[in-house]
Amino acid sequence: MTRSLACQRDAFSLPGDHHYLNCAYMGPLPRVSEEAAVQGLRKKRFPQVVQVEDFFQPVEELKGRFARLIGAPSGDSVAIVPSVSYGIAAVTGNTELGPGRNIVVMHEQFPANVYPWRRLAEEQGGEVRVVSPRDGCRGQGWSERVLDAIDDATVAVAMGTVHWTDGTRYDLPAVRRRTLEVGAALVVDGSQSVGAAPIDVSVLAPDALICAGYKWLLGPYSVSLAYFGDRYIEGRPVEETWIARKGSEDFRRLVEYQDEYHPGAVRFDVGQRSNFALVPSLSASLALLLEWTPDAIAEYCRDLFAPVLESVPNWGVGVEEEPWRSPHLFGLRLPADVSTHEVQAAFEAHRVAVSFRGSSVRVSPNVYNTADDVAAFLAALKEGMGR
Ligand SMILES: Cc1ncc(COP(=O)(O)O)c(C=O)c1O
């Protein structure tokens, strides 16, 4: 059973007169993570305090924490990347496409997991196959279509854990089974759920899982994490960093050039991966997530917004069916007679931060939100819709 979590607003520095429901855009930095970043930056006042171990130990800690969060056996399968785009580049650099073969992606998928595949198709031939949801059925119908789109010529399925615009979930285990049947890779962008929703790579066994650090992982910008399974872990990295090579801990012997990499995913670490401010900061955020647990965070969000999701359908607002909806990230589809512009203005007037994607309102709460935020959200929506 999930242990219930109390509101964690005190762990953040959010202003009291705003209602931040936009973690899908960017997660606020917890106080401890801000402090860790400041401490790290301060080390550069007197560089002599930056020790050799500062290049390694905080990185190991961060990778270990991410591994625990996603169910990987150790941090050895985790790389520090600056962005999802970079992590996907590591994957596409180790993927052969070619005429007659295809990559499967979702309709309106976040571009970081689309452009690299398009370039691969341009360079090598082959198709990027886009799977659209069935009319009026984003949930189950969409996942069924994904399965139908995978065939013997599929090289990889590249998708999110959930859709970034409205949190629609996919049947990832079924997709994994189908990809294994045809020998295709499963490359998952977890940016919009990992941290706030449970995932276990020891069960799902994706070939890669890449997560932006600055959303649900509650980290700073420009530091992200990538898990690589056996298919890629010995692949060709994007860069040839010196720190990825065997023996790099011994700074006196760096020009005794080594052909071998450190074992594991280290080769995929970005150059200067040991960033003394960003790494401890993201690591502090992951420590909080491990303490709170993604299960309890999801439960917290579900409980908080249950009254909203029960009442808004009465106003003609469309919401995804429960099993396919994410508790931490969901879209409200406004009825045709409602002006998105007016709803947006009402949210601004009530200082409620959400995102607008087409005619949908994207709502993405987290553990710092309160019943007060929910009340402000409902008041703004009601006013904006003229109900
Ligand atoms: C699903 C998803 N992936 C990735 C990103 C960010 O990509 P990158 O780290 O390459 O900037 C976003 C940003 O909104 C996102 O929603």
The ligand as an SDF file (V2000), in Angstrom:
LIG
                    3D

 16 16  0  0  0  0  0  0  0  0999 V2000
    8.6530   15.0740  -23.1920 C   0  0  0  0  0  0  0  0  0  0  0  0
    9.7720   16.0600  -23.2020 C   0  0  0  0  0  0  0  0  0  0  0  0
   10.9980   15.6520  -23.5250 N   0  0  0  0  0  0  0  0  0  0  0  0
   12.0460   16.4890  -23.5430 C   0  0  0  0  0  0  0  0  0  0  0  0
   11.9020   17.8220  -23.2310 C   0  0  0  0  0  0  0  0  0  0  0  0
   13.0910   18.7200  -23.2610 C   0  0  0  0  0  0  0  0  0  0  0  0
   14.0360   18.3250  -24.2380 O   0  0  0  0  0  0  0  0  0  0  0  0
   15.5380   18.8280  -24.1270 P   0  0  0  0  0  0  0  0  0  0  0  0
   16.0700   18.2960  -22.8390 O   0  0  0  0  0  0  0  0  0  0  0  0
   16.2340   18.2430  -25.3040 O   0  0  0  0  0  0  0  0  0  0  0  0
   15.4990   20.3130  -24.1600 O   0  0  0  0  0  0  0  0  0  0  0  0
   10.6200   18.3000  -22.9140 C   0  0  0  0  0  0  0  0  0  0  0  0
   10.3880   19.7260  -22.6090 C   0  0  0  0  0  0  0  0  0  0  0  0
    9.2900   20.2030  -22.4990 O   0  0  0  0  0  0  0  0  0  0  0  0
    9.5450   17.3940  -22.8790 C   0  0  0  0  0  0  0  0  0  0  0  0
    8.2990   17.7800  -22.5560 O   0  0  0  0  0  0  0  0  0  0  0  0
  1  2  1  0
  2  3  1  0
  2 15  2  0
  3  4  2  0
  4  5  1  0
  5  6  1  0
  5 12  2  0
  6  7  1  0
  7  8  1  0
  8  9  2  0
  8 10  1  0
  8 11  1  0
 12 13  1  0
 12 15  1  0
 13 14  2  0
 15 16  1  0
M  END
$$$$
